[in-house]
């Protein structure tokens, strides 16, 4: 049954749908990504190029540099670096 405008009840031939199970984030993802969320930031093209250049110079990845930056922010705000 469905309520309609004006409070009238309308019968439906459709069976009531069971509630969906709560999804586990990234359950089918690469094991290194399970239980993690994407943190996205849009930056200017120049900033992207600079971060990419630093990653190449340091023989590391842009992701590791971003985690380093996140840890810095956490420390500046009195939190334990965990990224």
N, C-alpha and C positions, 0 to 999 in steps of 0.2 A: 504494500500500500504506500502511496505517496501523498503527501499533503500538497495542496495547490493553493493558489492565491485565493483568499477569502475563507480559508480554513476547511474547504471541502476535501474529503478524502477520496482519492481515486485509486481503484484497484489496478494492479498491473499483472500481466501474465508472466512477467519475468520473475524467476526465483531470486530471493535475496542473496546477494553475493557475500561470501565470507570475507572477513577482514583479511587484508594482506599481511603476511608475516613481515616482521621488521627485518630489513636487509642489514647484513653485516657489511660495513664499508670495505670495499676492495677484497671481498672474499675470494674472488677468482683472479686476483691480480698477481703479478710477480711477487714472490715471497718477500723481497726487500721493500715492497710498497704496502704490504698488508698492515692495516691499522694506522695508516698515515693519511694525511690530507694534503692537497695541493695548496700552496701559498703563492698567489700570483701577484705580480706587480708590473704595471706598464711603465716603461722607462723610455727616454729619448733614444734615438738611434745612436747618438754619440756615447751615451752611458753604456749601452749594450756593447758597443765596439770596444770601449775601454775595459770593461769587465772581461770580455773575451780575450783581449790582448794580455791582460794580467794573468789570466788562467794559462795561456800559452807560455808566457815568460816563466811562470812558476811551475810548469809541468803538472798542472792540476785541472780540475773541472770547474766550470762556472757554478755548478751546484755546491761544490765544497766551499767556494768563496762566499756564496750566499749564506750558507750555514754559519760560516765564520762571522759574517755580518750580523746574523740573527743572534748568535751567542754574545756578541759585543753589546747589542741592544739589551738583551736580558741582563747582563752584568751591570750595565749603566742604570738599570731600574731595580737593582738589588735582588735579582733572581739568579738562580743557579743556571750556568750555561749547560744546556742539554741537547741542543740541535746537532 
